[in-house]
Amino acid sequence: MIRFYRVTPVSVVFFRDPRPFTAGEQALARLQFPPRLTPFLGALRTKYLEKKAEGKPIPQLFPDIEGEIKGISAIWFSMFKDNAPILPLPCDIFVEWKSLFGERFVYEKPTDDDKPLSVPVLKQQSKVKSSFSGDLENGKGKLSPPQYITLKGFLQYKSGSLPESSDLLPTNSLWEFENRVGIGLKPGAKTVERSKFYRMTVTRPLPGVGFLVGAEFPDNADIPEIFDGTFTTRLGGEGHIAVWEKIDWIKGTQSSGKFRKIVSLSHIPIKRGGKPRLDVTNWCINKLDIISGWDYKERRPKPLVKALCPGAVLSIKWLNGSIPSKVYKISFGNHDSILIIKDLFVSMEKDSMKKDRPHLAEFEPELGEPNTLFVIKN
């Protein structure tokens, strides 16, 4: 059972980056925005657990429905503006293709098959270039706004055409940042000392801007009625609230199919291990980010790992016998549709030359670990 929700923060939101932080002991709580999928999936699972408990002690109930909670997964995550989804801008629109290979990880070597819809094209399209409020640096991966693209623009890109300038969205048209001061309360006391103040930056989405989350619930689950309407959850840090509203005109169904290029819709971890399913022959990335998670068994944060940011584009070669099973067709009500593949991570494995080669491997997310999402380009 698949449901889509428009998630609208009531005021501001704060998503802290994964580096260790203790209120009052550090002077700065760093923001990670755009956020990862983790807090949204966690908020949805927490609401599900709360409604299932019906006032019963949650620690007693949790072992009985842990499988249901884990079975709630994400098949879509993006920004939402004026009742329409907006996606991360695919980086091969504005930077050259790069191959990740060897210890240095990045060297420039575009292939004939991976000619980017990028700077050489944009230089001929002054109306598109003028919509970028900063310089485009060929092959260096530096981007000034815009960083998002409308669904219409993405479908044009998917078909091999250059998006219209009106479909490229700068971040300052979506949200603004505000500086705040937090207070680390001393345990057992109702007063604070000056040394317990810390600084943080919160995000205020502009009117009409929120998030779009597509969630898949277990088929055999008895889903509480509230998930067919509107409800609220806490979202992110500092106790901020968001409104979740079910959307009926977006549908998701399981699908299948082969593909050659995919665009990351979420953060994609880079780590070792897993069984390679797809060979990454080339990719275009803007930057790497640092992510982490929470280990429920050990009750502590997981190690920090590098990850591809949303908008990375990967060129894929299928390996013999590899058929990724988690493919979904997302339909947007006006006959437009996109294919999604989920739960793949970048696995770095040594090749015959003892150099790291990137592959994509499947995984089953544990509690506290989000799904990973790619949009299939072609």
DRENDO-1510 file (C-alpha; in Angstrom, 1 decimal, always signed):
<recs>
REC; n; res; u; v; w
REC; 1; MET; +0.0; +0.0; +0.0 .
REC; 2; ILE; +1.5; +3.3; -1.2 .
REC; 3; ARG; +0.6; +6.7; +0.0 .
REC; 4; PHE; +1.9; +10.2; -0.8 .
REC; 5; TYR; +2.0; +13.1; +1.7 .
REC; 6; ARG; +2.6; +16.8; +1.3 .
REC; 7; VAL; +4.7; +17.8; +4.4 .
REC; 8; THR; +4.4; +21.4; +5.4 .
REC; 9; PRO; +6.5; +22.8; +8.3 .
REC; 10; VAL; +4.3; +24.9; +10.6 .
REC; 11; SER; +7.1; +27.5; +11.0 .
REC; 12; VAL; +10.8; +26.7; +10.7 .
REC; 13; VAL; +12.7; +23.4; +10.7 .
REC; 14; PHE; +16.2; +22.4; +11.9 .
REC; 15; PHE; +18.0; +19.4; +10.7 .
REC; 16; ARG; +21.4; +19.0; +12.4 .
REC; 17; ASP; +24.3; +17.5; +10.5 .
REC; 18; PRO; +25.7; +14.2; +11.7 .
REC; 19; ARG; +28.8; +15.6; +13.5 .
REC; 20; PRO; +28.7; +15.0; +17.3 .
REC; 21; PHE; +27.0; +17.9; +19.2 .
REC; 22; THR; +26.0; +18.4; +22.9 .
REC; 23; ALA; +23.9; +21.5; +23.7 .
REC; 24; GLY; +25.9; +24.0; +25.7 .
REC; 25; GLU; +29.2; +22.2; +25.3 .
REC; 26; GLN; +29.7; +23.2; +21.7 .
REC; 27; ALA; +28.9; +26.8; +20.6 .
REC; 28; LEU; +27.5; +25.9; +17.1 .
REC; 29; ALA; +24.9; +23.4; +16.0 .
REC; 30; ARG; +25.5; +22.9; +12.3 .
REC; 31; LEU; +22.6; +22.7; +9.8 .
REC; 32; GLN; +22.2; +20.1; +7.1 .
REC; 33; PHE; +19.8; +21.4; +4.5 .
REC; 34; PRO; +18.4; +20.2; +2.2 .
REC; 35; PRO; +17.8; +17.4; +4.7 .
REC; 36; ARG; +18.2; +13.7; +4.4 .
REC; 37; LEU; +15.2; +11.3; +4.2 .
REC; 38; THR; +15.9; +10.0; +7.7 .
REC; 39; PRO; +13.9; +12.4; +9.9 .
REC; 40; PHE; +10.9; +12.2; +7.6 .
REC; 41; LEU; +10.8; +8.4; +7.7 .
REC; 42; GLY; +11.5; +8.4; +11.4 .
REC; 43; ALA; +8.6; +10.9; +12.0 .
REC; 44; LEU; +6.2; +8.7; +10.0 .
REC; 45; ARG; +7.2; +5.5; +11.8 .
REC; 46; THR; +6.9; +7.2; +15.2 .
REC; 47; LYS; +3.4; +8.4; +14.4 .
REC; 48; TYR; +2.5; +4.9; +13.3 .
REC; 49; LEU; +3.8; +3.4; +16.5 .
REC; 50; GLU; +2.0; +6.1; +18.6 .
REC; 51; LYS; -1.4; +5.3; +17.0 .
REC; 52; LYS; -0.9; +1.6; +17.3 .
REC; 53; ALA; -0.1; +1.9; +21.0 .
REC; 54; GLU; -3.5; +3.7; +21.7 .
REC; 55; GLY; -2.2; +4.7; +25.1 .
REC; 56; LYS; -0.4; +1.5; +25.9 .
REC; 57; PRO; +3.3; +1.6; +27.0 .
REC; 58; ILE; +5.2; +1.7; +23.8 .
REC; 59; PRO; +8.2; -0.4; +25.1 .
REC; 60; GLN; +5.8; -3.3; +25.6 .
REC; 61; LEU; +4.1; -2.9; +22.2 .
REC; 62; PHE; +7.2; -2.3; +20.1 .
REC; 63; PRO; +8.5; -5.9; +20.0 .
REC; 64; ASP; +5.1; -7.1; +18.6 .
REC; 65; ILE; +5.0; -4.6; +15.7 .
REC; 66; GLU; +8.7; -4.1; +15.0 .
REC; 67; GLY; +8.3; -5.9; +11.7 .
REC; 68; GLU; +5.5; -3.5; +10.7 .
REC; 69; ILE; +7.5; -0.4; +11.6 .
REC; 70; LYS; +10.5; -1.7; +9.7 .
REC; 71; GLY; +8.2; -2.4; +6.7 .
REC; 72; ILE; +7.3; +1.2; +6.3 .
REC; 73; SER; +9.6; +2.5; +3.7 .
REC; 74; ALA; +10.0; +5.5; +1.3 .
REC; 75; ILE; +9.7; +5.3; -2.4 .
REC; 76; TRP; +9.8; +9.1; -3.0 .
REC; 77; PHE; +11.4; +12.2; -1.3 .
REC; 78; SER; +11.6; +15.7; -2.8 .
REC; 79; MET; +10.7; +19.3; -2.3 .
REC; 80; PHE; +7.2; +20.4; -3.1 .
REC; 81; LYS; +6.2; +23.9; -4.4 .
REC; 82; ASP; +2.7; +25.2; -5.4 .
REC; 83; ASN; +1.2; +21.7; -5.4 .
REC; 84; ALA; +3.8; +20.2; -7.6 .
REC; 85; PRO; +7.0; +18.2; -6.9 .
REC; 86; ILE; +10.4; +19.7; -7.6 .
REC; 87; LEU; +13.5; +17.6; -8.0 .
REC; 88; PRO; +17.2; +18.1; -7.3 .
REC; 89; LEU; +18.9; +19.6; -10.4 .
REC; 90; PRO; +20.8; +16.8; -12.3 .
REC; 91; CYS; +24.4; +17.9; -12.2 .
REC; 92; ASP; +25.3; +16.9; -15.7 .
REC; 93; ILE; +23.2; +20.0; -16.8 .
REC; 94; PHE; +25.9; +22.2; -15.3 .
REC; 95; VAL; +29.2; +20.3; -14.8 .
REC; 96; GLU; +31.2; +17.8; -16.8 .
REC; 97; TRP; +31.1; +14.1; -16.3 .
REC; 98; LYS; +33.8; +12.6; -14.0 .
REC; 99; SER; +34.8; +9.1; -13.4 .
REC; 100; LEU; +35.5; +7.9; -9.8 .
REC; 101; PHE; +38.5; +5.6; -9.9 .
REC; 102; GLY; +41.5; +4.9; -7.7 .
REC; 103; GLU; +42.4; +6.4; -4.3 .
REC; 104; ARG; +42.1; +10.0; -5.5 .
REC; 105; PHE; +38.5; +9.2; -6.4 .
REC; 106; VAL; +38.0; +11.9; -9.1 .
REC; 107; TYR; +39.5; +12.5; -12.5 .
REC; 108; GLU; +38.0; +14.1; -15.5 .
REC; 109; LYS; +37.5; +11.8; -18.5 .
REC; 110; PRO; +34.1; +12.2; -20.2 .
REC; 111; THR; +33.3; +9.3; -22.6 .
REC; 112; ASP; +31.6; +9.7; -26.0 .
REC; 113; ASP; +28.4; +8.1; -24.5 .
REC; 114; ASP; +28.4; +10.6; -21.6 .
REC; 115; LYS; +28.5; +13.9; -23.3 .
REC; 116; PRO; +26.9; +16.2; -20.7 .
REC; 117; LEU; +23.9; +18.4; -21.4 .
REC; 118; SER; +26.1; +21.1; -19.8 .
REC; 119; VAL; +28.2; +24.1; -20.1 .
REC; 120; PRO; +28.9; +24.0; -23.9 .
REC; 121; VAL; +25.2; +23.8; -24.5 .
REC; 122; LEU; +24.4; +26.4; -21.9 .
REC; 123; LYS; +26.8; +28.9; -23.4 .
REC; 124; GLN; +24.7; +28.8; -26.5 .
REC; 125; GLN; +21.5; +29.4; -24.5 .
REC; 126; SER; +21.9; +32.8; -23.0 .
REC; 127; LYS; +18.4; +32.9; -21.5 .
REC; 128; VAL; +19.2; +29.7; -19.6 .
REC; 129; LYS; +22.6; +30.8; -18.5 .
REC; 130; SER; +21.2; +34.1; -17.3 .
REC; 131; SER; +19.0; +32.3; -14.8 .
REC; 132; PHE; +22.1; +31.1; -13.0 .
REC; 133; SER; +23.0; +33.8; -10.5 .
REC; 134; GLY; +26.6; +32.7; -10.4 .
REC; 135; ASP; +29.4; +31.6; -12.7 .
REC; 136; LEU; +29.3; +28.1; -14.2 .
REC; 137; GLU; +32.7; +26.5; -13.9 .
REC; 138; ASN; +33.3; +23.8; -16.5 .
REC; 139; GLY; +34.3; +20.5; -14.9 .
REC; 140; LYS; +34.9; +21.8; -11.4 .
REC; 141; GLY; +31.6; +20.9; -10.0 .
REC; 142; LYS; +30.9; +24.4; -8.6 .
REC; 143; LEU; +27.2; +25.4; -8.7 .
REC; 144; SER; +25.4; +28.6; -7.8 .
REC; 145; PRO; +21.6; +28.6; -7.7 .
REC; 146; PRO; +19.4; +27.2; -9.1 .
REC; 147; GLN; +19.7; +23.8; -7.5 .
REC; 148; TYR; +16.2; +22.4; -8.2 .
REC; 149; ILE; +14.1; +21.7; -11.3 .
REC; 150; THR; +10.4; +21.4; -11.9 .
REC; 151; LEU; +8.8; +18.1; -12.9 .
REC; 152; LYS; +8.2; +19.5; -16.3 .
REC; 153; GLY; +11.8; +20.5; -16.7 .
REC; 154; PHE; +13.0; +17.1; -15.5 .
REC; 155; LEU; +10.9; +15.4; -18.0 .
REC; 156; GLN; +12.4; +17.6; -20.7 .
REC; 157; TYR; +15.9; +16.7; -19.4 .
REC; 158; LYS; +14.9; +13.0; -19.3 .
REC; 159; SER; +14.0; +13.2; -23.0 .
REC; 160; GLY; +17.4; +14.7; -23.9 .
REC; 161; SER; +16.2; +18.4; -24.2 .
REC; 162; LEU; +17.5; +21.4; -22.3 .
REC; 163; PRO; +15.0; +22.6; -19.7 .
REC; 164; GLU; +13.5; +26.1; -20.0 .
REC; 165; SER; +15.0; +28.7; -17.7 .
REC; 166; SER; +11.6; +29.0; -15.9 .
REC; 167; ASP; +11.9; +25.4; -14.8 .
REC; 168; LEU; +15.2; +26.0; -13.0 .
REC; 169; LEU; +14.6; +27.1; -9.4 .
REC; 170; PRO; +17.1; +29.0; -7.2 .
REC; 171; THR; +17.2; +28.0; -3.6 .
REC; 172; ASN; +16.3; +31.5; -2.5 .
REC; 173; SER; +12.9; +31.0; -4.1 .
REC; 174; LEU; +12.3; +28.0; -1.8 .
REC; 175; TRP; +13.5; +28.9; +1.6 .
REC; 176; GLU; +15.5; +31.3; +3.7 .
REC; 177; PHE; +17.8; +30.9; +6.7 .
REC; 178; GLU; +17.5; +32.4; +10.1 .
REC; 179; ASN; +20.0; +32.5; +12.9 .
REC; 180; ARG; +18.8; +31.5; +16.4 .
REC; 181; VAL; +20.2; +31.1; +19.8 .
REC; 182; GLY; +19.7; +27.8; +21.7 .
REC; 183; ILE; +20.0; +27.2; +25.4 .
REC; 184; GLY; +21.5; +24.0; +26.9 .
REC; 185; LEU; +19.6; +23.5; +30.2 .
REC; 186; LYS; +21.7; +22.1; +33.1 .
REC; 187; PRO; +20.3; +18.8; +34.3 .
REC; 188; GLY; +18.2; +19.1; +37.4 .
REC; 189; ALA; +18.0; +22.9; +37.3 .
REC; 190; LYS; +15.7; +25.5; +35.8 .
REC; 191; THR; +18.3; +28.2; +35.2 .
REC; 192; VAL; +21.0; +28.5; +32.6 .
REC; 193; GLU; +24.5; +29.8; +32.6 .
REC; 194; ARG; +26.0; +32.0; +29.9 .
REC; 195; SER; +28.3; +29.2; +28.8 .
REC; 196; LYS; +25.2; +27.0; +28.0 .
REC; 197; PHE; +24.1; +29.2; +25.0 .
REC; 198; TYR; +24.8; +27.9; +21.5 .
REC; 199; ARG; +24.1; +29.2; +18.0 .
REC; 200; MET; +22.2; +27.5; +15.2 .
REC; 201; THR; +20.7; +28.2; +11.8 .
REC; 202; VAL; +17.1; +27.2; +11.1 .
REC; 203; THR; +15.3; +27.0; +7.7 .
REC; 204; ARG; +12.0; +28.7; +7.0 .
REC; 205; PRO; +10.3; +27.4; +3.8 .
REC; 206; LEU; +8.7; +30.2; +1.8 .
REC; 207; PRO; +4.9; +30.1; +1.3 .
REC; 208; GLY; +3.8; +27.2; -0.9 .
REC; 209; VAL; +7.0; +25.3; -0.3 .
REC; 210; GLY; +7.2; +22.0; +1.6 .
REC; 211; PHE; +8.3; +18.4; +1.0 .
REC; 212; LEU; +6.8; +15.4; -0.8 .
REC; 213; VAL; +7.1; +11.9; +0.8 .
REC; 214; GLY; +6.0; +8.7; -0.8 .
REC; 215; ALA; +5.6; +5.9; +1.7 .
REC; 216; GLU; +5.0; +2.2; +1.2 .
REC; 217; PHE; +3.2; +0.3; +4.1 .
REC; 218; PRO; +3.3; -3.5; +4.5 .
REC; 219; ASP; +0.4; -5.1; +2.6 .
REC; 220; ASN; -0.8; -7.1; +5.7 .
REC; 221; ALA; -0.7; -4.1; +8.0 .
REC; 222; ASP; -3.8; -2.7; +9.6 .
REC; 223; ILE; -3.1; +1.0; +8.9 .
REC; 224; PRO; -4.6; +3.5; +11.4 .
REC; 225; GLU; -7.3; +5.7; +9.8 .
REC; 226; ILE; -5.4; +8.9; +10.4 .
REC; 227; PHE; -2.9; +8.0; +7.6 .
REC; 228; ASP; -5.7; +8.5; +5.1 .
REC; 229; GLY; -6.1; +12.1; +6.0 .
REC; 230; THR; -4.2; +14.9; +7.7 .
REC; 231; PHE; -2.0; +14.6; +10.8 .
REC; 232; THR; +0.9; +16.3; +12.5 .
REC; 233; THR; +4.3; +15.1; +13.6 .
REC; 234; ARG; +7.5; +16.5; +15.1 .
REC; 235; LEU; +10.1; +17.0; +12.4 .
REC; 236; GLY; +13.8; +17.5; +12.9 .
REC; 237; GLY; +15.4; +19.0; +16.0 .
REC; 238; GLU; +14.2; +21.6; +18.5 .
REC; 239; GLY; +10.7; +20.1; +18.6 .
REC; 240; HIS; +9.3; +21.8; +15.5 .
REC; 241; ILE; +6.0; +20.6; +14.0 .
REC; 242; ALA; +5.0; +19.7; +10.5 .
REC; 243; VAL; +1.6; +18.9; +8.9 .
REC; 244; TRP; +1.2; +15.8; +6.8 .
REC; 245; GLU; -1.6; +15.8; +4.2 .
REC; 246; LYS; -2.4; +12.8; +2.0 .
REC; 247; ILE; -2.4; +13.4; -1.7 .
REC; 248; ASP; -4.6; +11.3; -3.9 .
REC; 249; TRP; -3.5; +12.4; -7.4 .
REC; 250; ILE; +0.0; +11.0; -7.2 .
REC; 251; LYS; +0.1; +7.2; -7.5 .
REC; 252; GLY; +2.9; +4.6; -7.1 .
REC; 253; THR; +3.0; +1.0; -8.4 .
REC; 254; GLN; +5.7; -1.6; -8.6 .
REC; 255; SER; +7.4; -1.8; -12.0 .
REC; 256; SER; +10.5; -3.2; -13.7 .
REC; 257; GLY; +12.8; -2.4; -16.5 .
REC; 258; LYS; +16.5; -1.9; -17.5 .
REC; 259; PHE; +18.2; +1.5; -17.6 .
REC; 260; ARG; +21.5; +3.1; -18.4 .
REC; 261; LYS; +21.5; +6.3; -16.4 .
REC; 262; ILE; +20.0; +7.2; -13.0 .
REC; 263; VAL; +19.8; +10.4; -11.0 .
REC; 264; SER; +20.1; +10.4; -7.2 .
REC; 265; LEU; +16.9; +11.6; -5.4 .
REC; 266; SER; +18.4; +11.2; -2.0 .
REC; 267; HIS; +21.8; +10.9; -0.3 .
REC; 268; ILE; +23.6; +7.7; -1.5 .
REC; 269; PRO; +26.2; +6.2; +0.9 .
REC; 270; ILE; +29.7; +5.2; -0.4 .
REC; 271; LYS; +31.0; +2.2; +1.5 .
REC; 272; ARG; +32.4; -1.2; +1.0 .
REC; 273; GLY; +30.6; -4.5; +1.1 .
REC; 274; GLY; +27.4; -5.8; -0.5 .
REC; 275; LYS; +27.0; -7.9; -3.7 .
REC; 276; PRO; +27.6; -5.7; -6.8 .
REC; 277; ARG; +24.5; -5.6; -8.9 .
REC; 278; LEU; +25.3; -2.8; -11.4 .
REC; 279; ASP; +28.7; -1.4; -12.5 .
REC; 280; VAL; +29.1; +2.4; -12.4 .
REC; 281; THR; +31.0; +3.2; -15.6 .
REC; 282; ASN; +30.9; +6.9; -15.2 .
REC; 283; TRP; +29.2; +9.6; -13.1 .
REC; 284; CYS; +28.7; +13.3; -12.7 .
REC; 285; ILE; +28.7; +14.6; -9.1 .
REC; 286; ASN; +28.5; +18.1; -7.7 .
REC; 287; LYS; +29.9; +17.3; -4.2 .
REC; 288; LEU; +30.1; +14.6; -1.5 .
REC; 289; ASP; +28.4; +14.9; +1.8 .
REC; 290; ILE; +28.9; +13.3; +5.2 .
REC; 291; ILE; +26.0; +11.2; +6.7 .
REC; 292; SER; +25.4; +9.0; +9.7 .
REC; 293; GLY; +22.6; +7.1; +11.4 .
REC; 294; TRP; +21.5; +5.7; +14.7 .
REC; 295; ASP; +22.3; +2.1; +15.7 .
REC; 296; TYR; +19.3; +0.9; +17.7 .
REC; 297; LYS; +21.1; -2.2; +18.9 .
REC; 298; GLU; +24.2; -0.4; +20.2 .
REC; 299; ARG; +22.2; +2.8; +21.2 .
REC; 300; ARG; +24.8; +5.1; +19.6 .
REC; 301; PRO; +25.4; +6.9; +16.4 .
REC; 302; LYS; +26.8; +5.0; +13.4 .
REC; 303; PRO; +30.2; +5.9; +11.9 .
REC; 304; LEU; +30.3; +8.8; +9.5 .
REC; 305; VAL; +30.4; +7.9; +5.8 .
REC; 306; LYS; +30.7; +9.8; +2.6 .
REC; 307; ALA; +27.7; +10.0; +0.3 .
REC; 308; LEU; +26.7; +11.3; -3.1 .
REC; 309; CYS; +24.4; +14.3; -2.8 .
REC; 310; PRO; +21.0; +14.5; -4.5 .
REC; 311; GLY; +21.4; +15.3; -8.2 .
REC; 312; ALA; +24.3; +13.0; -8.9 .
REC; 313; VAL; +24.0; +11.3; -12.3 .
REC; 314; LEU; +25.4; +7.7; -12.8 .
REC; 315; SER; +26.0; +5.9; -16.0 .
REC; 316; ILE; +25.3; +2.2; -15.5 .
REC; 317; LYS; +26.4; -1.1; -16.9 .
REC; 318; TRP; +24.3; -4.2; -16.1 .
REC; 319; LEU; +26.2; -7.2; -14.6 .
REC; 320; ASN; +25.2; -10.7; -15.7 .
REC; 321; GLY; +22.2; -12.0; -13.7 .
REC; 322; SER; +21.6; -8.7; -11.9 .
REC; 323; ILE; +17.9; -7.7; -11.8 .
REC; 324; PRO; +17.2; -5.0; -9.1 .
REC; 325; SER; +13.7; -5.7; -7.8 .
REC; 326; LYS; +12.7; -2.5; -6.2 .
REC; 327; VAL; +11.5; -0.4; -9.1 .
REC; 328; TYR; +8.4; +1.8; -8.9 .
REC; 329; LYS; +6.4; +3.8; -11.4 .
REC; 330; ILE; +5.3; +7.2; -10.0 .
REC; 331; SER; +2.3; +8.7; -11.8 .
REC; 332; PHE; +1.5; +12.4; -11.4 .
REC; 333; GLY; -2.1; +12.5; -12.5 .
REC; 334; ASN; -1.6; +14.2; -15.8 .
REC; 335; HIS; -0.2; +11.2; -17.6 .
REC; 336; ASP; +3.4; +12.1; -16.6 .
REC; 337; SER; +5.3; +9.4; -14.9 .
REC; 338; ILE; +8.8; +8.6; -13.6 .
REC; 339; LEU; +10.5; +5.4; -12.7 .
REC; 340; ILE; +12.2; +5.1; -9.3 .
REC; 341; ILE; +14.7; +2.4; -8.1 .
REC; 342; LYS; +15.4; +2.2; -4.3 .
REC; 343; ASP; +17.8; +0.7; -1.8 .
REC; 344; LEU; +21.0; +0.8; -3.7 .
REC; 345; PHE; +24.3; +2.1; -2.3 .
REC; 346; VAL; +27.7; +2.7; -3.9 .
REC; 347; SER; +30.0; -0.2; -3.1 .
REC; 348; MET; +33.7; +0.4; -3.6 .
REC; 349; GLU; +35.5; -2.7; -4.6 .
REC; 350; LYS; +39.1; -3.4; -5.7 .
REC; 351; ASP; +39.6; -4.4; -9.4 .
REC; 352; SER; +42.4; -6.4; -10.9 .
REC; 353; MET; +44.7; -3.4; -10.8 .
REC; 354; LYS; +44.0; -3.0; -7.0 .
REC; 355; LYS; +42.2; +0.2; -7.6 .
REC; 356; ASP; +38.8; +1.1; -6.2 .
REC; 357; ARG; +35.9; +0.7; -8.7 .
REC; 358; PRO; +32.4; +1.9; -7.9 .
REC; 359; HIS; +29.4; -0.5; -8.2 .
REC; 360; LEU; +25.9; -0.4; -7.0 .
REC; 361; ALA; +24.8; -3.0; -4.5 .
REC; 362; GLU; +21.4; -3.7; -3.0 .
REC; 363; PHE; +20.7; -3.6; +0.8 .
REC; 364; GLU; +17.8; -3.9; +3.3 .
REC; 365; PRO; +17.6; -0.8; +5.5 .
REC; 366; GLU; +17.6; -1.4; +9.2 .
REC; 367; LEU; +15.7; +0.6; +11.7 .
REC; 368; GLY; +17.3; +4.1; +11.9 .
REC; 369; GLU; +18.6; +3.7; +8.3 .
REC; 370; PRO; +16.7; +5.4; +5.4 .
REC; 371; ASN; +16.0; +4.1; +2.0 .
REC; 372; THR; +18.0; +5.4; -0.9 .
REC; 373; LEU; +16.3; +6.6; -4.1 .
REC; 374; PHE; +17.3; +7.1; -7.7 .
REC; 375; VAL; +15.2; +8.4; -10.6 .
REC; 376; ILE; +15.7; +6.4; -13.8 .
REC; 377; LYS; +16.7; +8.7; -16.6 .
REC; 378; ASN; +16.8; +6.3; -19.5 .
</recs>
